[in-house]
Amino acid sequence: MSEPTSSVGPGRPKDPAKREAILEAAKRLFLCNGYDGSSMEAIASEAGVSKLTVYSHFTDKETLFSEAVKAKCAEQLPALYFQLAEGAPLEKVLLNIARGFHRLINSHEAIALTRLMAAQAGQNPKLFEAGPKQVIDEMERLLEQARRSGKLAFPDARHAAEHFFMLVKGCANYRLLIGCAEPLDEAEGERHVEEVVALFLRAFAAGG
């Protein structure tokens, strides 16, 4: 049932539970009906809120789609993954990030969202900032911390972060995106992640 429109007004605090419900509804409808086939009104109905509430949390459909992509990334790669605590083994930290990223990008939901992002990229170039850029930003900060502590050596932490994620994606993810392969099984995925982290550490070893 839709809530009364009078419950949402200028200056009133926004309900985080309603925001979450809207994001979940948006992800479901975007995946089922595509971007063009998902109206703000339909998303409001799916979330059980008024259309005014949807617009109060997300100013337009492009913003809502971008936030849905960002939320999906956050599910598998929380900020805690990108922390390099003092004394923590770098290999273990990178393995955790690689596993989370590999699981994220190869999930059915993420594959569908990536296809939608590619289809919408020309109309909404900010989509890159919604998920991919945020993940790379976090990784860049972690790698710069590892460089300053003498654990790694590279001329550009941003480029190193991009290399890391492209290695994790590999050819298997591309085959999934174009629909000509099945996801790697758990053992194959773990072997791929371990190989990538070992390769990355060898390539950027301090003093190497």
ZAPAMI-987160 format. One record per residue: residue number from 1; residue in one letter; x, y, z of N, C-alpha, C, O in turn. Coordinates in Angstrom, 1 decimal, decimal comma. Layout:
# ZAPAMI-987160
 seq type    n.x    n.y    n.z   ca.x   ca.y   ca.z    c.x    c.y    c.z    o.x    o.y    o.z
 NUM    A      X      Y      Z      X      Y      Z      X      Y      Z      X      Y      Z
...
# end
This chain:
# ZAPAMI-987160
 seq type    n.x    n.y    n.z   ca.x   ca.y   ca.z    c.x    c.y    c.z    o.x    o.y    o.z
   1    M    0,8   -1,2    0,0    0,0    0,0    0,0    0,9    1,2    0,0    1,9    1,3    0,7
   2    S    0,5    2,2   -0,8    1,3    3,5   -0,9    1,1    4,3    0,4    0,0    4,3    0,9
   3    E    2,1    5,0    0,8    2,0    5,9    2,0    1,4    7,2    1,6    1,5    7,5    0,4
   4    P    0,9    7,9    2,5    0,3    9,2    2,1    1,4   10,2    1,7    2,5   10,2    2,3
   5    T    1,2   10,9    0,6    2,2   11,8    0,1    2,6   12,9    1,1    3,7   13,5    1,1
   6    S    1,7   13,2    2,1    1,9   14,3    3,1    3,0   13,8    4,1    3,6   14,7    4,8
   7    S    3,4   12,5    4,1    4,4   12,1    5,0    5,8   12,5    4,6    6,8   12,3    5,4
   8    V    5,9   12,9    3,4    7,3   13,3    2,9    7,2   14,7    2,4    6,4   15,1    1,5
   9    G    7,9   15,6    3,1    7,9   17,0    2,7    9,2   17,6    2,8   10,2   17,0    3,3
  10    P    9,4   18,8    2,3   10,7   19,5    2,3   11,2   19,6    3,8   10,4   20,0    4,7
  11    G   12,4   19,3    4,0   13,0   19,4    5,3   12,8   18,3    6,2   13,4   18,2    7,3
  12    R   11,9   17,3    5,9   11,6   16,2    6,8   12,7   15,2    6,6   13,2   15,0    5,5
  13    P   13,2   14,5    7,7   14,2   13,5    7,6   13,7   12,3    6,8   12,6   11,9    6,9
  14    K   14,6   11,8    5,9   14,2   10,7    5,1   14,4    9,3    5,8   15,4    9,2    6,6
  15    D   13,5    8,4    5,6   13,5    7,1    6,3   14,5    6,2    5,5   14,2    5,8    4,4
  16    P   15,6    5,7    6,2   16,5    4,8    5,5   15,9    3,5    5,1   16,3    2,9    4,2
  17    A   14,9    3,1    5,9   14,2    1,8    5,5   13,5    1,9    4,2   13,5    1,0    3,4
  18    K   12,9    3,1    4,0   12,2    3,3    2,7   13,2    3,5    1,5   12,9    3,0    0,4
  19    R   14,3    4,1    1,8   15,4    4,2    0,8   15,8    2,8    0,4   16,0    2,5   -0,8
  20    E   16,0    1,9    1,4   16,5    0,6    1,1   15,4   -0,2    0,3   15,8   -0,9   -0,7
  21    A   14,2    0,0    0,6   13,1   -0,7   -0,1   13,0   -0,2   -1,5   12,7   -1,0   -2,4
  22    I   13,2    1,1   -1,7   13,2    1,6   -3,1   14,3    1,1   -3,9   14,2    0,7   -5,1
  23    L   15,5    1,0   -3,3   16,7    0,5   -4,0   16,5   -1,0   -4,4   16,8   -1,4   -5,5
  24    E   15,9   -1,8   -3,5   15,7   -3,2   -3,8   14,7   -3,4   -4,9   14,8   -4,2   -5,8
  25    A   13,6   -2,5   -4,8   12,6   -2,6   -5,8   13,1   -2,2   -7,2   12,8   -2,8   -8,2
  26    A   14,0   -1,1   -7,2   14,6   -0,7   -8,4   15,5   -1,7   -9,1   15,4   -2,0  -10,3
  27    K   16,3   -2,4   -8,2   17,1   -3,5   -8,8   16,3   -4,6   -9,4   16,6   -5,1  -10,5
  28    R   15,2   -5,0   -8,7   14,4   -6,0   -9,3   13,8   -5,6  -10,6   13,8   -6,4  -11,5
  29    L   13,2   -4,5  -10,6   12,5   -4,0  -11,9   13,5   -3,7  -13,0   13,2   -4,1  -14,1
  30    F   14,6   -3,1  -12,7   15,6   -2,8  -13,8   16,0   -4,2  -14,4   16,2   -4,3  -15,6
  31    L   16,3   -5,2  -13,5   16,8   -6,4  -14,0   15,7   -7,2  -14,8   16,0   -7,8  -15,8
  32    C   14,4   -7,1  -14,4   13,3   -7,8  -15,0   12,8   -7,1  -16,3   12,6   -7,7  -17,3
  33    N   12,7   -5,8  -16,2   12,1   -5,0  -17,3   13,0   -4,1  -18,1   12,6   -3,5  -19,1
  34    G   14,3   -4,0  -17,7   15,2   -3,1  -18,3   15,1   -1,7  -17,8   14,2   -1,4  -17,1
  35    Y   16,0   -0,8  -18,3   15,9    0,5  -17,8   14,7    1,3  -18,3   14,0    1,9  -17,6
  36    D   14,5    1,2  -19,6   13,4    1,9  -20,2   12,0    1,4  -19,8   11,0    2,1  -19,7
  37    G   12,0    0,1  -19,5   10,7   -0,5  -19,1   10,4   -0,4  -17,6    9,4   -0,9  -17,1
  38    S   11,2    0,3  -16,8   11,0    0,5  -15,4   10,7    2,0  -15,1   11,7    2,8  -15,1
  39    S    9,5    2,3  -14,8    9,2    3,7  -14,5    9,3    4,0  -13,0    9,3    3,0  -12,2
  40    M    9,4    5,2  -12,7    9,5    5,6  -11,3    8,2    5,2  -10,5    8,2    4,9   -9,4
  41    E    7,1    5,3  -11,2    5,8    4,9  -10,6    5,8    3,5  -10,3    5,3    3,1   -9,3
  42    A    6,3    2,6  -11,3    6,3    1,2  -11,0    7,2    0,8   -9,9    6,9    0,0   -9,1
  43    I    8,4    1,5   -9,8    9,3    1,2   -8,7    8,7    1,6   -7,4    8,8    0,9   -6,4
  44    A    8,0    2,8   -7,3    7,3    3,2   -6,1    6,3    2,1   -5,7    6,2    1,8   -4,5
  45    S    5,5    1,6   -6,6    4,5    0,6   -6,3    5,1   -0,7   -5,8    4,7   -1,3   -4,8
  46    E    6,2   -1,1   -6,4    7,0   -2,3   -6,0    7,5   -2,1   -4,6    7,6   -3,1   -3,8
  47    A    8,0   -0,9   -4,3    8,6   -0,6   -3,0    7,5   -0,4   -1,9    7,8   -0,4   -0,7
  48    G    6,3   -0,1   -2,3    5,2    0,1   -1,3    5,3    1,5   -0,8    4,9    1,8    0,4
  49    V    5,7    2,5   -1,6    5,8    3,9   -1,2    5,2    4,7   -2,3    4,8    4,2   -3,3
  50    S    5,0    6,0   -2,0    4,5    6,9   -3,0    5,6    7,3   -4,0    6,8    7,2   -3,7
  51    K    5,1    7,8   -5,2    6,1    8,2   -6,2    6,8    9,5   -5,7    8,0    9,7   -6,0
  52    L    6,2   10,3   -4,9    6,8   11,5   -4,3    7,9   11,0   -3,4    9,0   11,7   -3,3
  53    T    7,8    9,9   -2,6    8,8    9,5   -1,8   10,0    9,0   -2,6   11,2    9,3   -2,2
  54    V    9,8    8,4   -3,7   10,9    7,9   -4,5   11,7    9,2   -5,0   12,9    9,2   -4,9
  55    Y   11,0   10,2   -5,5   11,7   11,4   -5,9   12,3   12,1   -4,8   13,3   12,8   -5,1
  56    S   11,8   12,0   -3,6   12,5   12,7   -2,5   13,8   12,1   -2,1   14,7   12,8   -1,6
  57    H   13,9   10,8   -2,4   15,2   10,1   -2,1   16,1   10,1   -3,3   17,4   10,2   -3,1
  58    F   15,6   10,0   -4,5   16,4   10,0   -5,7   15,7   10,9   -6,7   14,6   10,7   -7,1
  59    T   16,4   11,9   -7,1   15,8   13,0   -7,9   15,3   12,6   -9,3   14,4   13,2   -9,8
  60    D   15,9   11,6   -9,9   15,4   11,1  -11,2   15,8    9,6  -11,4   16,5    9,1  -10,5
  61    K   15,3    9,1  -12,5   15,6    7,6  -12,7   17,1    7,3  -12,9   17,5    6,3  -12,5
  62    E   17,8    8,2  -13,5   19,2    8,0  -13,7   19,9    7,9  -12,4   20,8    7,0  -12,2
  63    T   19,6    8,8  -11,5   20,2    8,8  -10,1   19,9    7,5   -9,4   20,7    6,9   -8,8
  64    L   18,6    7,1   -9,5   18,2    5,8   -8,8   18,9    4,6   -9,4   19,3    3,8   -8,7
  65    F   19,1    4,6  -10,7   19,8    3,5  -11,3   21,3    3,5  -10,9   21,8    2,4  -10,5
  66    S   21,9    4,6  -10,8   23,3    4,8  -10,4   23,4    4,3   -8,9   24,4    3,6   -8,6
  67    E   22,5    4,7   -8,1   22,5    4,3   -6,7   22,3    2,8   -6,5   22,8    2,2   -5,6
  68    A   21,5    2,2   -7,4   21,2    0,8   -7,3   22,5    0,0   -7,7   22,8   -1,0   -7,1
  69    V   23,2    0,5   -8,7   24,5   -0,1   -9,0   25,5    0,0   -7,9   26,2   -0,9   -7,5
  70    K   25,6    1,2   -7,2   26,5    1,4   -6,1   26,1    0,5   -5,0   27,0   -0,1   -4,3
  71    A   24,8    0,3   -4,7   24,4   -0,6   -3,6   24,8   -2,0   -3,9   25,2   -2,7   -2,9
  72    K   24,7   -2,4   -5,1   25,1   -3,8   -5,4   26,6   -4,0   -5,2   27,0   -5,0   -4,6
  73    C   27,4   -3,0   -5,6   28,9   -3,1   -5,3   29,1   -3,2   -3,8   30,0   -4,0   -3,3
  74    A   28,4   -2,4   -3,0   28,7   -2,3   -1,6   28,3   -3,6   -0,9   28,9   -4,0    0,1
  75    E   27,3   -4,4   -1,5   26,9   -5,7   -0,9   28,1   -6,6   -0,8   28,3   -7,3    0,2
  76    Q   28,9   -6,7   -1,9   30,0   -7,7   -1,9   31,3   -7,1   -1,5   32,2   -7,8   -1,2
  77    L   31,5   -5,8   -1,6   32,8   -5,2   -1,3   32,6   -4,0   -0,3   32,8   -2,9   -0,6
  78    P   32,3   -4,4    0,9   32,1   -3,3    1,9   33,5   -2,6    2,2   34,5   -3,2    1,9
  79    A   33,4   -1,4    2,7   34,6   -0,6    2,9   35,6   -1,3    3,7   36,8   -1,1    3,6
  80    L   35,1   -2,2    4,6   36,1   -2,9    5,5   37,1   -3,7    4,8   38,2   -3,9    5,2
  81    Y   36,7   -4,2    3,6   37,6   -5,0    2,8   38,9   -4,2    2,4   39,9   -4,8    2,2
  82    F   38,7   -2,9    2,3   39,8   -2,1    1,8   40,6   -1,4    2,9   41,1   -0,3    2,7
  83    Q   40,7   -2,1    4,0   41,5   -1,6    5,1   42,8   -2,5    5,3   42,7   -3,7    5,2
  84    L   43,9   -1,8    5,4   45,2   -2,6    5,6   45,6   -2,3    7,0   46,4   -1,3    7,3
  85    A   45,2   -3,1    7,9   45,5   -2,9    9,3   47,0   -3,2    9,5   47,6   -4,0    8,8
  86    E   47,6   -2,5   10,5   49,0   -2,7   10,8   49,3   -4,2   11,2   48,6   -4,8   12,0
  87    G   50,2   -4,8   10,5   50,6   -6,2   10,7   49,8   -7,2   10,0   50,1   -8,4   10,0
  88    A   48,7   -6,7    9,2   47,9   -7,6    8,5   48,7   -8,1    7,2   49,3   -7,3    6,6
  89    P   48,7   -9,4    6,9   49,3   -9,9    5,7   48,7   -9,3    4,5   47,5   -9,5    4,2
  90    L   49,5   -8,6    3,6   48,9   -8,0    2,4   48,3   -9,1    1,5   47,2   -8,8    0,9
  91    E   48,9  -10,2    1,4   48,3  -11,2    0,5   46,9  -11,6    0,9   46,0  -11,8    0,1
  92    K   46,7  -11,7    2,2   45,4  -12,1    2,7   44,3  -11,0    2,4   43,2  -11,3    2,0
  93    V   44,8   -9,7    2,6   43,9   -8,6    2,3   43,5   -8,6    0,8   42,3   -8,5    0,5
  94    L   44,5   -8,8   -0,1   44,2   -8,8   -1,5   43,4  -10,0   -1,9   42,5   -9,9   -2,8
  95    L   43,6  -11,1   -1,3   42,7  -12,3   -1,6   41,3  -12,1   -1,2   40,4  -12,4   -2,0
  96    N   41,1  -11,4   -0,1   39,7  -11,1    0,3   39,0  -10,2   -0,6   37,8  -10,4   -1,0
  97    I   39,8   -9,2   -1,1   39,2   -8,2   -2,1   38,9   -8,9   -3,4   37,9   -8,8   -4,0
  98    A   39,9   -9,7   -3,8   39,7  -10,4   -5,1   38,6  -11,4   -5,1   37,8  -11,5   -6,1
  99    R   38,4  -12,1   -4,0   37,3  -13,0   -3,9   35,9  -12,3   -3,9   35,0  -12,7   -4,6
 100    G   35,8  -11,2   -3,1   34,6  -10,4   -3,1   34,3   -9,8   -4,5   33,1   -9,9   -4,9
 101    F   35,3   -9,3   -5,2   35,1   -8,7   -6,5   34,7   -9,8   -7,5   33,8   -9,6   -8,3
 102    H   35,4  -10,9   -7,5   35,1  -12,0   -8,4   33,7  -12,5   -8,2   33,0  -12,7   -9,2
 103    R   33,3  -12,6   -7,0   31,9  -13,1   -6,7   30,9  -12,0   -7,1   29,9  -12,4   -7,7
 104    L   31,2  -10,8   -6,9   30,3   -9,7   -7,3   30,1   -9,7   -8,9   29,0   -9,7   -9,3
 105    I   31,2   -9,6   -9,6   31,1   -9,3  -11,1   30,5  -10,5  -11,8   30,0  -10,4  -12,9
 106    N   30,6  -11,7  -11,2   30,2  -12,9  -11,9   28,8  -13,4  -11,5   28,3  -14,4  -11,9
 107    S   28,2  -12,7  -10,5   26,8  -13,0  -10,1   25,8  -12,7  -11,2   26,0  -11,8  -12,0
 108    H   24,7  -13,5  -11,2   23,7  -13,3  -12,2   23,2  -11,8  -12,2   23,0  -11,2  -13,3
 109    E   23,0  -11,3  -11,0   22,5   -9,9  -10,9   23,5   -8,9  -11,4   23,1   -8,0  -12,1
 110    A   24,8   -9,1  -11,1   25,8   -8,1  -11,6   26,0   -8,2  -13,1   26,1   -7,2  -13,7
 111    I   25,9   -9,4  -13,7   26,0   -9,5  -15,1   24,9   -8,8  -15,8   25,1   -8,0  -16,8
 112    A   23,6   -8,9  -15,3   22,5   -8,2  -15,9   22,6   -6,7  -15,7   22,3   -6,0  -16,6
 113    L   23,1   -6,3  -14,5   23,3   -4,8  -14,3   24,4   -4,3  -15,2   24,2   -3,2  -15,7
 114    T   25,4   -5,0  -15,4   26,5   -4,6  -16,3   26,0   -4,4  -17,7   26,4   -3,4  -18,4
 115    R   25,2   -5,3  -18,2   24,6   -5,2  -19,5   23,8   -4,0  -19,6   23,8   -3,2  -20,6
 116    L   23,0   -3,7  -18,5   22,1   -2,5  -18,5   23,0   -1,2  -18,5   22,7   -0,3  -19,2
 117    M   24,1   -1,3  -17,7   25,0   -0,1  -17,7   25,6    0,2  -19,1   25,7    1,3  -19,5
 118    A   26,0   -0,9  -19,8   26,6   -0,7  -21,1   25,5   -0,1  -22,0   25,9    0,7  -22,9
 119    A   24,3   -0,6  -21,9   23,2   -0,1  -22,8   22,9    1,4  -22,5   22,5    2,2  -23,4
 120    Q   23,1    1,8  -21,2   22,7    3,2  -20,8   23,9    4,1  -20,8   23,7    5,3  -20,6
 121    A   25,1    3,6  -21,1   26,3    4,5  -20,9   26,3    5,7  -21,7   26,7    6,8  -21,2
 122    G   25,8    5,7  -22,9   25,7    6,9  -23,8   24,8    7,9  -23,2   25,1    9,1  -23,4
 123    Q   23,7    7,5  -22,6   22,8    8,5  -22,0   23,2    8,9  -20,6   22,8   10,0  -20,1
 124    N   23,9    8,1  -19,9   24,3    8,4  -18,5   25,7    8,0  -18,2   26,0    7,0  -17,6
 125    P   26,7    8,9  -18,6   28,1    8,6  -18,4   28,5    8,5  -17,0   29,6    8,1  -16,7
 126    K   27,6    9,0  -16,1   28,0    9,0  -14,6   27,9    7,6  -14,0   28,3    7,4  -12,9
 127    L   27,4    6,7  -14,8   27,2    5,3  -14,3   28,6    4,7  -13,9   28,6    3,9  -12,9
 128    F   29,6    5,1  -14,5   31,0    4,6  -14,2   31,3    5,0  -12,7   31,9    4,3  -12,0
 129    E   30,8    6,2  -12,3   31,1    6,7  -11,0   30,3    6,0   -9,9   30,6    6,0   -8,7
 130    A   29,2    5,3  -10,3   28,3    4,7   -9,4   28,9    3,5   -8,7   28,7    3,3   -7,5
 131    G   29,6    2,7   -9,5   30,2    1,5   -8,9   31,6    1,3   -9,2   32,4    1,3   -8,3
 132    P   32,0    1,1  -10,5   33,4    0,9  -10,8   34,4    1,9  -10,3   35,4    1,6   -9,7
 133    K   34,1    3,2  -10,4   35,0    4,2  -10,0   35,2    4,2   -8,5   36,3    4,3   -7,9
 134    Q   34,1    4,0   -7,8   34,1    3,9   -6,3   35,0    2,8   -5,8   35,8    3,0   -4,9
 135    V   34,9    1,6   -6,5   35,7    0,5   -6,1   37,2    0,7   -6,4   38,1    0,4   -5,6
 136    I   37,5    1,3   -7,5   38,9    1,6   -7,9   39,5    2,7   -7,0   40,6    2,6   -6,6
 137    D   38,7    3,7   -6,6   39,1    4,7   -5,6   39,5    4,0   -4,3   40,6    4,4   -3,8
 138    E   38,7    3,1   -3,8   39,0    2,5   -2,5   40,3    1,6   -2,7   41,2    1,6   -1,8
 139    M   40,5    0,9   -3,8   41,6    0,1   -4,0   42,9    1,0   -4,2   44,0    0,6   -3,7
 140    E   42,8    2,1   -4,8   43,9    3,0   -5,0   44,4    3,5   -3,6   45,6    3,5   -3,4
 141    R   43,5    3,8   -2,7   43,9    4,2   -1,4   44,6    3,1   -0,6   45,7    3,4    0,0
 142    L   44,1    1,9   -0,7   44,8    0,8    0,0   46,2    0,5   -0,6   47,1    0,3    0,1
 143    L   46,3    0,5   -1,9   47,6    0,2   -2,6   48,6    1,4   -2,3   49,8    1,1   -2,1
 144    E   48,1    2,6   -2,2   49,0    3,7   -1,8   49,5    3,5   -0,4   50,7    3,8   -0,1
 145    Q   48,7    3,0    0,5   49,1    2,7    1,8   50,1    1,6    1,9   51,1    1,7    2,6
 146    A   49,9    0,6    1,0   50,9   -0,5    0,9   52,2    0,0    0,4   53,3   -0,5    0,8
 147    R   52,2    0,9   -0,6   53,4    1,5   -1,1   54,2    2,3   -0,1   55,4    2,1    0,0
 148    R   53,5    3,1    0,7   54,1    3,9    1,7   54,7    3,1    2,8   55,8    3,5    3,4
 149    S   54,1    1,9    3,1   54,7    1,0    4,1   55,8    0,1    3,6   56,3   -0,7    4,3
 150    G   56,1    0,2    2,3   57,2   -0,6    1,7   56,8   -2,0    1,3   57,7   -2,8    1,0
 151    K   55,5   -2,3    1,3   55,1   -3,6    0,9   55,0   -3,8   -0,6   55,2   -4,9   -1,1
 152    L   54,8   -2,7   -1,3   54,7   -2,8   -2,8   55,4   -1,6   -3,4   55,7   -0,6   -2,7
 153    A   55,7   -1,7   -4,7   56,4   -0,6   -5,4   55,8   -0,5   -6,8   55,7   -1,5   -7,6
 154    F   55,3    0,7   -7,1   54,8    0,9   -8,5   54,8    2,5   -8,7   54,8    3,2   -7,7
 155    P   54,8    2,9   -9,9   54,8    4,4  -10,2   53,5    5,0  -10,0   53,4    6,2   -9,8
 156    D   52,4    4,3  -10,1   51,1    4,9  -10,1   50,1    3,9   -9,4   49,7    2,9  -10,0
 157    A   49,6    4,3   -8,2   48,6    3,4   -7,5   47,3    3,3   -8,2   46,7    2,2   -8,2
 158    R   46,9    4,3   -9,0   45,6    4,2   -9,7   45,7    3,2  -10,8   44,8    2,3  -10,9
 159    H   46,8    3,2  -11,5   47,0    2,2  -12,6   47,1    0,8  -12,0   46,6   -0,2  -12,6
 160    A   47,8    0,7  -10,9   48,0   -0,6  -10,2   46,6   -1,2   -9,8   46,3   -2,4   -9,9
 161    A   45,7   -0,3   -9,3   44,4   -0,7   -8,9   43,6   -1,2  -10,1   42,9   -2,2  -10,0
 162    E   43,7   -0,5  -11,2   43,0   -0,9  -12,4   43,5   -2,2  -12,9   42,7   -3,1  -13,3
 163    H   44,8   -2,4  -12,9   45,4   -3,7  -13,3   44,9   -4,8  -12,5   44,5   -5,9  -13,0
 164    F   44,8   -4,6  -11,2   44,4   -5,7  -10,3   43,0   -6,1  -10,6   42,7   -7,3  -10,8
 165    F   42,0   -5,2  -10,8   40,7   -5,6  -11,1   40,5   -6,2  -12,5   39,7   -7,1  -12,7
 166    M   41,3   -5,7  -13,4   41,2   -6,3  -14,8   41,7   -7,7  -14,8   41,2   -8,6  -15,5
 167    L   42,7   -8,0  -14,0   43,2   -9,3  -13,9   42,2  -10,3  -13,2   42,0  -11,4  -13,7
 168    V   41,5   -9,8  -12,2   40,5  -10,6  -11,6   39,3  -10,8  -12,5   38,8  -11,9  -12,5
 169    K   38,9   -9,8  -13,3   37,8  -10,1  -14,3   38,2  -11,1  -15,3   37,5  -12,1  -15,5
 170    G   39,4  -11,0  -15,9   39,8  -12,0  -16,8   38,9  -12,3  -18,0   37,9  -11,5  -18,2
 171    C   39,2  -13,3  -18,8   38,4  -13,6  -19,9   37,0  -14,3  -19,5   36,1  -14,2  -20,3
 172    A   37,0  -15,0  -18,4   35,8  -15,7  -18,0   34,7  -14,7  -17,8   33,5  -15,0  -18,2
 173    N   34,9  -13,5  -17,3   33,8  -12,6  -17,1   33,3  -12,1  -18,4   32,1  -11,9  -18,6
 174    Y   34,2  -11,8  -19,3   33,8  -11,4  -20,7   32,9  -12,4  -21,3   31,9  -12,1  -22,0
 175    R   33,3  -13,7  -21,2   32,5  -14,7  -21,8   31,1  -14,8  -21,2   30,1  -15,0  -21,9
 176    L   31,0  -14,5  -19,9   29,7  -14,5  -19,2   28,9  -13,3  -19,7   27,7  -13,5  -20,0
 177    L   29,5  -12,2  -19,9   28,8  -11,0  -20,4   28,1  -11,2  -21,7   27,0  -10,7  -22,0
 178    I   28,8  -11,9  -22,6   28,3  -12,1  -24,0   27,5  -13,4  -24,1   27,1  -13,8  -25,1
 179    G   27,3  -14,1  -22,9   26,4  -15,2  -22,9   26,9  -16,5  -23,5   26,1  -17,3  -24,0
 180    C   28,2  -16,7  -23,5   28,7  -17,9  -24,2   29,5  -18,8  -23,2   30,2  -19,7  -23,7
 181    A   29,3  -18,6  -21,9   29,9  -19,5  -21,0   29,1  -19,5  -19,7   28,3  -18,6  -19,4
 182    E   29,4  -20,5  -18,8   28,8  -20,5  -17,5   29,9  -20,0  -16,5   31,1  -20,0  -16,8
 183    P   29,4  -19,6  -15,3   30,4  -19,1  -14,3   31,3  -20,2  -13,9   31,0  -21,4  -13,9
 184    L   32,6  -19,8  -13,5   33,5  -20,8  -13,0   32,9  -21,4  -11,7   32,2  -20,8  -10,9
 185    D   33,2  -22,7  -11,5   32,8  -23,3  -10,2   33,7  -22,8   -9,1   34,6  -22,0   -9,3
 186    E   33,3  -23,1   -7,9   34,0  -22,6   -6,7   35,5  -22,8   -6,7   36,3  -21,9   -6,4
 187    A   35,9  -24,1   -7,1   37,3  -24,4   -7,1   38,1  -23,6   -8,2   39,2  -23,2   -8,0
 188    E   37,5  -23,5   -9,4   38,1  -22,8  -10,5   38,2  -21,3  -10,1   39,2  -20,7  -10,4
 189    G   37,2  -20,8   -9,5   37,2  -19,4   -9,1   38,3  -19,1   -8,1   39,0  -18,1   -8,2
 190    E   38,4  -20,0   -7,1   39,4  -19,8   -6,1   40,8  -19,9   -6,7   41,7  -19,1   -6,4
 191    R   41,0  -20,8   -7,6   42,3  -21,0   -8,3   42,7  -19,7   -9,1   43,8  -19,3   -9,1
 192    H   41,7  -19,2   -9,8   41,9  -18,0  -10,6   42,3  -16,8   -9,7   43,2  -16,1  -10,0
 193    V   41,6  -16,6   -8,6   41,8  -15,5   -7,6   43,2  -15,6   -7,0   44,0  -14,7   -7,0
 194    E   43,6  -16,8   -6,6   44,9  -17,0   -6,1   46,0  -16,8   -7,1   47,1  -16,2   -6,7
 195    E   45,8  -17,2   -8,3   46,8  -16,9   -9,4   47,0  -15,4   -9,6   48,1  -14,9   -9,8
 196    V   45,9  -14,7   -9,6   45,9  -13,3   -9,9   46,6  -12,5   -8,8   47,5  -11,7   -9,1
 197    V   46,3  -12,9   -7,5   47,0  -12,2   -6,4   48,5  -12,5   -6,4   49,3  -11,6   -6,2
 198    A   48,9  -13,8   -6,7   50,3  -14,1   -6,7   51,0  -13,3   -7,8   52,1  -12,8   -7,7
 199    L   50,3  -13,2   -9,0   50,9  -12,5  -10,1   51,1  -11,0   -9,8   52,1  -10,4  -10,1
 200    F   50,1  -10,5   -9,2   50,1   -9,0   -8,8   51,2   -8,7   -7,8   51,9   -7,8   -8,0
 201    L   51,3   -9,6   -6,8   52,4   -9,4   -5,8   53,8   -9,5   -6,4   54,7   -8,8   -6,0
 202    R   54,0  -10,4   -7,4   55,3  -10,6   -8,0   55,6   -9,4   -8,9   56,7   -8,9   -8,9
 203    A   54,5   -8,9   -9,6   54,7   -7,8  -10,5   55,1   -6,5   -9,8   55,9   -5,7  -10,3
 204    F   54,5   -6,3   -8,6   54,8   -5,0   -7,9   55,5   -5,2   -6,5   55,3   -4,4   -5,6
 205    A   56,3   -6,3   -6,5   57,0   -6,5   -5,2   58,0   -5,4   -5,0   58,7   -4,9   -5,9
 206    A   58,1   -4,9   -3,7   59,1   -3,9   -3,4   60,5   -4,4   -3,6   60,8   -5,5   -3,1
 207    G   61,3   -3,7   -4,3   62,7   -4,1   -4,5   62,8   -5,0   -5,6   63,9   -5,5   -5,9
 208    G   61,7   -5,3   -6,4   61,8   -6,2   -7,5   62,2   -5,6   -8,8   62,3   -6,3   -9,8
# end
